[in-house]
């Protein structure tokens, strides 16, 4: 969520959640944390955020047929997102996203490599 809040702040959106994030992060920096850690933008925080976003996406795709089938559906959703949704977002940043696409956007916005195979996704979501 920190990357989303940081992106919103950069876009000029300063609602209560963004202001709280900025204030808390500034306080962490003032207390001695490096900027990337203070704003939760260090590699470990971004990996954690990517994993949480992928798990949220998996929960949206979950059914009664087990985690392997869910990982396969998530793989397909990621491929569709990269091929169709991401280019649409580049042309129209204000596009309204479906919940699954919003979760995948959060995962990709971390800047960390997103697993694209069912096997790697299965290890992450099981």
Buried (B, 14 or more C-beta within 10 A) or exposed (E): EBBBBBEBBEEEEEEEEBEEBBEBBEEBBEEEBEEBBBBBBBEEBBEBBBBBBBBBBBEBBBEEEEBBBBBBBBBEBBEBBBEEBBEEBEEEEEEEBEEBBBBBBBBBBBEBEBBEEBEBBBEBBE
